[in-house]
Structures are given as structure tokens and as C-alpha cells.
Amino acid sequence: QSALTQPASVSGSPGQSITISCTGTSSDVGSYNLVSWYQQHPGKAPKLMIYEVSKRPSGVSNRFSGSKSGNTASLTISGLQAEDEADYYCCSYAGSSTLVVFGGGTKLTVL
Amino acid sequence: QVTLRESGPALVKPTQTLTLTCTFSGFSLSTSGMCVSWIRQPPGKALEWLALIDWDDDKYYSTSLKTRLTISKDTSKNQVVLTMTNMDPVDTATYYCARSYRPGFYFDYWGQGTLVTVSS
């Protein structure tokens, strides 16, 4: 059982927007603006898409955005494209004892 | 250009000790704030953070695996080594190393991963 809770799957049609939630606790997501999101295509290493809740690394499409409210972080993908079909993982700093926790992952299907 | 590459055995027997090496380039682990982590992913399952070592040689471990893990670095060789004792079939996974920073704790560069199978 992962420390952060994500929906197992989400789906959307090309051009639509989808949001993936990531629910933690007051010990991780709720206490630190250190949530990151990763995209993973089958057989590939994860790729950083969002860091520090809402920042985008250079080269990542502005169709990807992040936010946080209380103990829940969210990743929104707008203008869905076929290439966005992948697994997405959230991650949060969780203090000096636990350090880092991941979510269970969400499979995004582009219909 | 930042790159990381994991190396180690593809197959280990139960109860054996696993030793994995992460060889990196394009950055120095002696730079303030720089860190390298190990993260694993069992087949079809989620990512699991295992351990982190930072520029100051501070080490952090997953609470659930702390007693089995040791992380170390050789700055001159640009390598980070992870050992995991008492391997079990449930430890079968792809093991990744990844670069991160303190503060921030996000993983911006990843190796391609190495699949380790635990079987007799």
C-alpha cells in the first residue's frame, strides 16, 4: 500500500482535460510544497513533469500543470494527446524521518 | 549532459546480498545540495523510494527497508552504491538511480533501470 493515494485509472478523449489527484496527509503533501509528478511510458524510466507542486521543468509542455489544496495535490493535463497515455506518479517530501513517499500510480488512457 | 546508469546482477538467489552501482556523469556529488537516490519498481507495480545520499554524505533510508539497506558514494569515481541484504523474491524489481536536490527532493534525471530477479 503506497503512502499517497491516486486513482488507479483515468481516461479522456483527445483534446479534453483530465485531472489526477494525489491524496496524502498533514505529514507529507499537506505540510510541504514539495510535490512532484512523473510520467512513465511502458518499459521506460519515469520522467519529471512537475516539481514543487506547480513548476514545470524546461521542455515539458505547458499542457501539464500542478496544484495543491490541503492534503491533496493534483496534476491537470489539458488538450489531451495520444502521446500522453502513460502511468503517472506523484511524490512528496515527508519530513526528515520518512523523507520521500510515492503514490500508487494512475494509468491514463486516451480514448 | 547528465546521465546515470545502473549496473549489477540480473539474478540473485534468496538470502543473498544485492550490490548495485550507479555511475553518473554531468554533475558532481560534491556540489552543495546534490543527491542521488535509489528507487525500485516491482513488475506492474508502483515506484518505491529506497535510499538517498547527499553531497555531505548524509544518508537516508526507507523506514520499512532500513535494516537491509546501505548506500555509499565514491565521489572520485562518480558512483553511488546500494547494497540490500537478505534478498527475497518479493524484491524482484527494476531498480533505478536518480538525481535529486536538497531542498526540493524531486528526481530530475533517472537511469534506464536494471531488472533484478530474485529466484533460486
Interface residues (C-beta under 8 A of the other chain):
Chain A: S2 L34 S36 Y38 A45 P46 K47 L48 Y51 E52 P57 Y89 C91 Y93 S96 S97 T98 L99 V100 V101 F102 G103 G104 G105
Chain B: S37 I39 A46 L47 E48 W49 L52 Y60 T63 Y96 P103 G104 F105 Y106 F107 D108 W110 G111 Q112 G113
